């Protein structure tokens, strides 16, 4: 199976047809478009639930695990968001597909720790949804290392990344990070804090870049410092990106995706050259 998303995502690998996906949506137009697109791209036969009652029945009728749900905020029989709450309470990863969006709506959705939200406000909406589905179903192939001396910061980033279905390892300092990288050559992305007691983020990046290039490992630096020059210093040390805390969820996920997409593109190009 091969897929290229509208943002540049590339996937070439095993079929995704074995995943069970529910679509909780009452619009015939959108259910038809979503069903057709996911079938032609990934050979996935989705289960359509046009009301809250149908959603409950779909969950109850089978013991097969639901990999992912795509849900509107409101459904017939659940006009106040009960369907989304139902999915979240069942710990079913959910992408919200909605035409209703305001700042308060966005904050409420993210507080529920959904996977993603896609707006029905442009002609590419279904393609964007398809890419979000593909990312979630394939993100487990990416191993991400978080390096931070703060246990709270490590836990927050771990929760954020696991919500998107990434495999995550953590290190509390630079020395542990170097050991983990040596033991896990499949780590594709490292997210490291700048200010750490033993080896700071700059020095850690410099040491890694002595043996591991950007075509093997992408590095994102993070900091809560107000020093805007940190980003320039980090990039000069060999980092690929830099994000200031506190993160905006959408920006954080976009930066992670962009770096992994770039890595995939580099690896694909190198494989073609060697073929």
ZAMARGU-4260 file (C-alpha; in steps of 0.2 Angstrom, whole numbers, plus 5000, padded with zeros to 4 digits):
<rodrens>
0) 5000/5000/5000 | 5007/5017/4996 | 4999/5034/5001 | 5005/5052/4999 | 4995/5065/5009
5) 4991/5083/5005 | 5004/5089/5018 | 5018/5078/5012 | 5016/5063/5022 | 5021/5047/5013
10) 5017/5029/5018 | 5022/5013/5009 | 5019/4997/5019 | 5007/4984/5024 | 4988/4985/5021
15) 4978/4995/5034 | 4962/4985/5030 | 4962/4975/5046 | 4958/4990/5057 | 4940/4992/5063
20) 4935/5011/5061 | 4918/5018/5066 | 4911/5034/5058 | 4898/5043/5069 | 4891/5055/5056
25) 4873/5059/5051 | 4877/5068/5034 | 4874/5056/5020 | 4886/5066/5009 | 4900/5065/5021
30) 4898/5047/5026 | 4898/5043/5007 | 4914/5053/5004 | 4923/5046/5020 | 4918/5028/5016
35) 4923/5030/4998 | 4940/5038/5001 | 4946/5027/5015 | 4941/5012/5005 | 4950/5017/4989
40) 4966/5023/4999 | 4968/5010/5012 | 4955/4996/5008 | 4946/5000/5024 | 4927/4996/5026
45) 4921/5008/5039 | 4906/5006/5050 | 4893/5020/5048 | 4883/5026/5064 | 4871/5039/5059
50) 4864/5041/5077 | 4869/5039/5095 | 4859/5023/5096 | 4868/5016/5081 | 4884/5020/5089
55) 4880/5011/5105 | 4874/4996/5095 | 4890/4996/5085 | 4900/4995/5101 | 4889/4982/5109
60) 4887/4970/5094 | 4905/4965/5093 | 4920/4961/5104 | 4932/4966/5090 | 4943/4981/5096
65) 4938/4997/5088 | 4955/5005/5082 | 4948/5022/5079 | 4932/5032/5078 | 4928/5047/5067
70) 4914/5057/5075 | 4904/5073/5073 | 4902/5083/5089 | 4883/5081/5088 | 4872/5066/5082
75) 4854/5063/5082 | 4850/5057/5100 | 4866/5066/5106 | 4864/5084/5102 | 4874/5090/5116
80) 4890/5080/5113 | 4886/5064/5122 | 4892/5054/5107 | 4910/5061/5109 | 4909/5059/5128
85) 4904/5041/5125 | 4919/5037/5114 | 4931/5046/5125 | 4924/5037/5141 | 4927/5020/5132
90) 4945/5025/5128 | 4942/5024/5110 | 4954/5035/5100 | 4944/5048/5091 | 4946/5060/5077
95) 4933/5074/5077 | 4926/5079/5060 | 4916/5095/5063 | 4909/5110/5054 | 4907/5119/5071
100) 4922/5128/5077 | 4926/5142/5089 | 4939/5145/5102 | 4929/5137/5116 | 4925/5122/5105
105) 4943/5119/5101 | 4948/5121/5120 | 4934/5109/5125 | 4939/5096/5112 | 4958/5096/5116
110) 4953/5094/5135 | 4945/5077/5130 | 4962/5072/5123 | 4955/5067/5106 | 4968/5062/5093
115) 4964/5076/5081 | 4950/5087/5074 | 4947/5091/5056 | 4936/5105/5050 | 4923/5103/5036
120) 4926/5120/5029 | 4936/5116/5013 | 4936/5105/4998 | 4951/5096/5005 | 4943/5091/5022
125) 4940/5073/5018 | 4958/5071/5011 | 4964/5079/5027 | 4954/5067/5037 | 4961/5052/5027
130) 4979/5058/5031 | 4975/5060/5049 | 4968/5042/5049 | 4984/5036/5041 | 4995/5045/5053
135) 4986/5037/5068 | 4986/5020/5061 | 5005/5020/5056 | 5013/5031/5069 | 5017/5016/5080
140) 5031/5013/5067 | 5040/5029/5074 | 5050/5028/5090 | 5052/5045/5099 | 5064/5049/5113
145) 5060/5062/5126 | 5074/5069/5136 | 5070/5080/5150 | 5076/5081/5169 | 5058/5086/5174
150) 5047/5070/5177 | 5031/5081/5175 | 5037/5087/5158 | 5042/5069/5152 | 5025/5063/5158
155) 5016/5077/5148 | 5025/5074/5132 | 5023/5055/5134 | 5004/5057/5136 | 5004/5069/5121
160) 5014/5057/5109 | 5005/5041/5115 | 4988/5050/5111 | 4994/5050/5093 | 5000/5032/5094
165) 5019/5035/5094 | 5031/5023/5103 | 5039/5033/5116 | 5055/5031/5127 | 5061/5043/5140
170) 5077/5049/5147 | 5080/5060/5163 | 5097/5067/5157 | 5109/5068/5143 | 5119/5052/5148
175) 5104/5041/5148 | 5098/5048/5132 | 5115/5043/5124 | 5113/5026/5131 | 5096/5024/5124
180) 5100/5030/5107 | 5114/5017/5106 | 5103/5003/5112 | 5088/5008/5101 | 5094/5013/5083
185) 5076/5013/5077 | 5073/5030/5087 | 5069/5042/5073 | 5065/5058/5083 | 5072/5065/5099
190) 5064/5079/5108 | 5076/5087/5121 | 5075/5100/5134 | 5088/5114/5133 | 5092/5116/5152
195) 5098/5100/5160 | 5110/5097/5174 | 5123/5085/5167 | 5123/5088/5148 | 5112/5102/5141
200) 5102/5101/5125 | 5116/5110/5115 | 5130/5098/5120 | 5119/5083/5119 | 5114/5088/5101
205) 5133/5091/5097 | 5138/5074/5103 | 5124/5065/5094 | 5128/5074/5078 | 5146/5068/5079
210) 5140/5051/5074 | 5122/5052/5069 | 5116/5063/5055 | 5099/5071/5051 | 5095/5057/5039
215) 5095/5045/5053 | 5088/5055/5068 | 5078/5071/5069 | 5081/5082/5084 | 5068/5095/5091
220) 5074/5106/5105 | 5062/5113/5118 | 5063/5127/5131 | 5053/5138/5142 | 5066/5151/5142
225) 5062/5169/5135 | 5078/5170/5126 | 5073/5170/5108 | 5091/5166/5103 | 5091/5149/5110
230) 5082/5143/5094 | 5097/5149/5083 | 5110/5142/5095 | 5101/5125/5095 | 5099/5124/5076
235) 5118/5129/5074 | 5122/5114/5086 | 5114/5102/5074 | 5096/5103/5079 | 5082/5102/5066
240) 5068/5112/5075 | 5065/5121/5091 | 5049/5125/5100 | 5046/5136/5115 | 5035/5131/5129
245) 5021/5131/5133 | 5016/5121/5117 | 5001/5124/5106 | 4995/5106/5103 | 4992/5108/5085
250) 5009/5116/5082 | 5018/5103/5092 | 5010/5089/5082 | 5013/5098/5066 | 5031/5100/5070
255) 5033/5082/5075 | 5024/5076/5059 | 5035/5088/5048 | 5051/5081/5055 | 5046/5063/5053
260) 5039/5066/5035 | 5056/5074/5031 | 5065/5059/5038 | 5054/5047/5028 | 5057/5057/5012
265) 5076/5057/5015 | 5076/5038/5018 | 5066/5035/5002 | 5077/5046/4992 | 5093/5037/4998
270) 5085/5020/4995 | 5082/5025/4977 | 5099/5031/4975 | 5106/5014/4982 | 5094/5004/4971
</rodrens>
